[in-house]
Amino acid sequence: MSTVSVVAPASLGKNRTAKAPDPTVTDPALVKRAVKAAALGNAMEWFDFGVYSYIAVTLGKVFFPSGNPTAQLLSTFGAFAAAFLVRPLGGMVFGPLGDRVGRQKVLALTMIMMAAGTFAIGLIPSYATIGVGAPILLLAARLVQGFSTGGEYAGASTFIAEYAPDKRRGFLGSWLEFGTLAGYIGGAGLVTIMTALLSADDLTSWGWRIPFLIAGPMGIIGLYLRLRLEETPAFAAEAEKAENNRPKTPLREMVTGQWRALLLCVGLVLVFNVTDYMLLSYMPSYLTGQLHYDETHGLLVVLGVMAVMMIAQPFMGALTDRVGRRPVIATGCAGFLLLSVPALLLIREGSLLAVALGMGALGLLLVCFTAAMPSALPALFPTKVRYGSLSIGFNVSVSLFGGTTPLVVTALIGATGNMMMPAYYMMAAAVIGGFAVWRMAESAGRPLPGSAPSVAGRHAE
């Protein structure tokens, strides 16, 4: 049995200017490998996120001076937040590099750096052993993670989008966020099991290292998968143009030449990440810290919501291929605008059923974004600047709005005493996202800007 190989789009001659470019025919097996390799990197990033978030108290005891638990926890989250500060820098380095040397090479590099940074945390001696060197090494590892993550999401979504057939881009792209949810559930779930099985002393002395050391084997598997991939057909076509003395695109042109698309990207990523971090990162703390909800039950509710989201993810991705990205994203924005207050009132009611219903409603609305964004965002930019411009827009928005969501909402509640601030914050993000959806063009079923049409190949009998 043979497979249809990837065929690069034909160049247009002088007497063929009226004819559309020949379509790219994709090998289904190669597309599946591309999706798996891209999704695994996202899973690793969020595995670390889940581990770090739920083992933060223990990390505070290990890496910072004893005496003040609050100061330890704040220092731990400070090191965590530092990674967000360097994400735009990573995007400005890896994005343009991906447009110049190739998506596959840069994604292999970001995989190595992410795995190395996470693995290194598991090897750092404690504060009791080396003193101030421990938090310094922790910060250095987090900066490596954040820098590499700056090139990960934009590269992975670009990679899948450029491999996927036009009519299945939404479905295939949705598996990227399936990896995100799987990684987070894996990290948080592992910490939950360890906390249940190990004593507090064992967890502090050696148990906390296990989740971070797992990143080593995960990174090797992910690197192997990514190194087996070929470059995307869209980039291969651009590389062919470069051989004919096409000038390289400077970083400035990726911003000034794409300012409208960048603004749309920032607005879409804002609503996507504010609601994402609100539900998956802030809500567990809100349940325990503000509503005095049982910590274990709160964690299990969040993990349950994420499991439901994983099930819905590919179905919603397929829906974006049928009805379009804009209607699905617009539905999510309208839902958060209309239902954030009722959902939070349910959560505040306090019973397990009410909390599950409120969190579940927000989770299903969030799937409108997680399923549609991996295919919608790459379609904002032409091939020659897609990786670079998307990296810049995505990471600037995440750093300014997404990663700061827990801190800002906590500060707003402290300043106003209004426990409904999480709902109001999501509603404000929904308004901005709704405006961005209104201004964006529909991309479902259409070729990516600057690329030839892409159709699915079939296995030859």
N, C-alpha and C positions, 0 to 999 in steps of 0.2 A: 504494500500500500504506500503510495507517495502522497505528499502534501503539496498544495499550491504555495509557492514561495512568495516572499514579499517582492512586489514589482514597483520600482521607483517610477514616479510620474514622468512622462516623456516631455522633453523640452519643445517649445513651440518655435517653429521656424517663421521666416518672414511671410511666407505664403499660407501660414496656418493660424494667423492671429485671430480669426473669427471662430476657431474651433476651441471648445473647452479642453483643458488638459486631461490626458488619459487618467483613469482612476487608479489608485493604489489598491492592490488586492492583498489582503492580509492573511497570514497563515494562522488559523485558529489556535493551534498548539502554541505558537510563539506568543500570541496575544495573552493566553492564559498564564504563561510563564512571566510575562511582563507585569500582569496584574498581581500575581503572587509576590514577586520580588519587590514591587513598589509598596504593597500593603504591609509587608513584613517590617519595613523600615518604620512606618507609622506605628505599627504595633509595638516596636521596641521603644520608640520615643514615649508612648503613653504607658507602657509597662513601667518605665522609670518614673513617670509622673504619678502613677497610682501608688507605687512603692514609697516614693519620697513623701507624698502627702499623708499617707496613713501610718508612717513610721517616724514622723517628724519629731514627736516627743522623745523617742529613744535616741534619735540622731542628735538632738540637743544635749542629752546627757553624755553622749560619747565624744562630741567634738568641741564642746564649749565648757567654760569653767562652771563648777557646781555652785549651788547656793541660791540661785534665783530661777525657778522653772520657767517663769514668763520670759525672762531675758534669754534663756536658752532657746525657747521656742521661736521667739522673734528673730534671733540670730540665724536659726536654721532656715526659716522662711526668707530671711534676707539673702542668704546664699542661693536659695531657690529662685528668688525674684531676679537676682543678678543675671541669670541666664537669659531672661527676657530682654535685658538691656543690650546684649550683644547680638541678639537675633537679627536686627536690621543690618548690622555689619556683616554677619554671615551671608545674608541675602544679597548684599551689594558685592560680595566677593564671589560666591558660588553661582549666583544667577547669571551674571555676564559670562562667567567661565563656562557655564553649561551651554550658553548660546555660541561660544567660540570653539570649544574642544569637544562638545557632545554631552548629551544628557546622561548616557550610561556611565561614562568615566566619572563624572562628578557625583552621581548617586552612589557609586562604589566608594568614593572617598568619604562622603558624608556618613555612610554606613560604618566605615572603619572608625571614624572619629567618635560617632555616637556610642558605639560599643566600647571603645577604649575609655572614654570618659566615664561611662557608667561602671565598667569593670574596675577602674582605678579607685572609685569610691569604696568599693568592697575591700581594698587592700590598704587603705590609709590607716596608720596607727591612731589610737585615741589621744585625746587631750592629756589624759593621765600619763601617757607614755612619752609623747614628744612636745607637749605644751602647745604654744601658740602656732607651731607648725601644722597642727592638725586642721584647724579651721582655714588656714591659708591654702593647704592642699585641697580641702573640700571645695573652696571657692574656685580654685584653678580648674578642678575637674568639672564643676558646674559651668564655668565659662566655655570650656571645650565643648560640652554638650550643647549649650545654647548657640554657640557659633556654628556648629555643624547642623543643628536643627534649622537654622536660617536658610539653608539650601535644600532641606528635605521635603517639606510639603509641596512647595511650588514645583520642585523637580519631579516628585513622584506623580503629582496630578498631571503635569505636562507630559510625562512619559506615557501614562495610561491613555491620556486624551489623544496623543499623536499616534498611538498604536491602534486604538479602537476604531472599528467601522463607524461611520457617521450615524447610522441608525441604532447603534447599541452603546454609544459613548456614555450615556447616563447610567445604564445598568452596570457596565464594567467599571466606571469611575466610582460608583457607590461602594465598591468593595474596598476602596482606600480607607473610608471611614469605618467600614466593618473591622478593618485591622486596628484602627484607633480604639474602638470599643472593646475588642478582644484583648488588646494589650492592657488597657486600664483595668478591666475585670480580672485579668490574670495577675497584675501587680497587686491590686487591692485585695483580691481573694487570697493570694499567697500570704500577705501580711496578716490577714484575719486568721488563717489557719495556724500560722506560726505563733501568733499571740495566744491562741487557744491551747496550743500544745506545749509551749515553752514557758518556763518561769520568767519572771521579770528580770532576774539576774542573768539567766542564760541568754535572753533576748538582747540585753545590753552588752554582755561580754563578747558574744560571737554570733548569735543568731541573726542579728540585723544584717550581717555581711552576705548571707546566702542569696537574697534577691538580687543584689547588685552583681554578684559573681556569675549569676545565671546569664547576664548580658554577654559574657564572653562566647559561650557556645552559640547563643542566638545570633550574635554578630557574624560568626564564621559561616553559619548557614545562610544568613542574608547576603553576605558578600559572595558566596558561591553562586547563589541564584542570580545575583545582579551581574556577575562577571560572565555568566553563560548567555546573557542577552546580547542581541545585536542592537545597533543604533536605530532610532526611530526612522521610518521612511521620510517623514517631514524634515527632520534634521539632515538626513542624507542628501535630500534635494537641495537644501540650503548650502551644504558643504560643497556640492557640485558647482553652485553659483560662485562660491568663494574662490574656487580654483580658476574661475574666469575673471579674477581681479575685482570681485565685489568688495568694496571697502568694509572693514569691520565697523560695527555699530558701537560708538562710545557710550559710556555710562550716562553721560548727560542727555544723549538723545533718547535713552530708554525712559527717562523721566519727562523731559520737556516735549519730546515728540509723541508721547503717549499720555499726556496729562489728563485728558478726558477719561480714558479707559482706567487710568490709575485712580482717579477719584471714585469712579464706579466700583472698582475693586476694593478700595478702602471702605466704602459704605456697605458693600455686601459682606465683607469679612467682619466688619464691626458688629452687625446684627448676628451673624453666624457665631462669632466668638464670645460676645457678651452673654448670649443665651447659653452657649456651651459651658463656659466657665461658671456661670451662675448656677446651672443645674448640677454639673458634675464635680465642681470644686468647692463652691461656696455653700451650697445647700446642706451638705453634711455638717458643716460648722454651724450653720444657722439653726439646724434642728437641735444640736446639742448645746450650743452656747447661748442662743437667744430664746429658744423654746424649751430648753432643759429636757430634751427628748433623750431616751436611752441611746447611748452611742452605738451599741451593737445593732439595735433595730434600725437606727438611722442608716448605718452602712449597708445593711442587708436590703433596705428599701432602694437605695441608690443603685446597688448592684443588680437588683431585680429589674429596675427601670431600664438599665443599660442592656440587660439581656433581651428585653422586649424590643428595644431599639435595634439591636443586632438582627432580630428576626424580620423586622419591618424594613430594614435598610435596602436590601436588593429589590424588594417589591416596589418601594418608592422610587428607586433608581430607574427601574423599568418603566414606571409611570411617567417619569420626566421625558423618556424617549417617545412616548405616545402623545402626551398632551403638551409637552414643552417644559423648559426650565422655569420660565417666567411665571406661569400659573402656580406651579408648586411652591416656588420661593415666596410669591405674593400671598399664598394661602398661609404659609408659616408666619409672615409678618402680620397679617390680619389676625391670625389666631393669638399671637403674643399680645397684640394691642387690645383685643377684646377679652381674652381669657386669663391674662396674668393675675389680675386682682382676684377673680373667683378661685383660681387654682391656689393662690397663696392663702386665701381665707380657708380653704379646705385643709391645707397643710397646717395652718395655725390651730385648727380645731383639735388636732392632737391625737386622735385615735389612729390606729394602724391603718384601717381602711381608708380614712379620710386623707392621711398623708400619702398613701399609695396612689389614690385616685388623683390627687393634686399633682404629685410628681410625675405620674404616668401621663397625664394630659400634657404637661410641659415637655416631657420626653418625646412624645409622638409629634408635637409641633416642631421640636428640634430636628427630627428626622427629615422634615421638609428641607432643611439646610444641609444636613450632613449627606443626604443622598444627591442633592442637586449641585452643590458648590464644586465638587471635584471636576465636573464636566463644564460647568458654566464659567468658572474663573479663567481657565486656559483659553477659552474662546473669546475673551476680551482683547487678546493681543495677537499680532501677526507672528509667524514662525520665527523670524530672525531675531526678535526681542522677547519672545514669549517667556522663557525661563527667567531672564533678568528682570523684566518689568513686573512679572507676577511675584517674584521673590521680594522685590522692594515693596510693592503695594501691600502684599499679604503680611509681611513681617512688621512693617511700620504700624499697620492697623492692629495686629495682635499685641504688639508691645505697648501701644498707647491706650488701647481700649480693652482688649480681651484679658490680658494678663493682670491688668490693674483692677478688674471687676471686683474680686473679693475685698481688696483694700478699700476701694472707693465706697462700696456699699456699706461696709462696716463703719467707715467714717461718717457717712450720711446718717446712719441709724444713731450713731453716738451724738452727732450734732443736733439732730431733730427729735430724737426719741420716737420716731415713726417707724414701726415695725413693718410697714408695707413698702418700704423703700425698694426692696428687691423687685417687686412688681412694677413700680414706677420706672425703675431703671431699664427693665426689659421693654416696657412700653415705649420709652424714648428711643431705644435702639431699634425697635420695630418701625417707628416712623422714619428714621434715617434709612433703614434697609428698604422700606417700601418706596421711598423716593428713588433709590438706586435701581430697584427693579423696574420702576416706571420708565427710567431713562435708558435701560439696557436693551439691546436687540436680542431677539430670540435666536438661539443657536442649535436647538434640537434638530437632528436629521440633516444638518447642513455641514459642509466642509469647514474646517478651521480656517481662520483668516490667513491667507498666504500659502495655503496647502491645497493639494489636489483632492478631489473627492476620494473617500476611502470606503471600500466595500469589503464584505466578509468573503473570504475564500472558502472552498469546500474541500474535504478530503476526497481525493480521487479513489474510486473503487478499483 
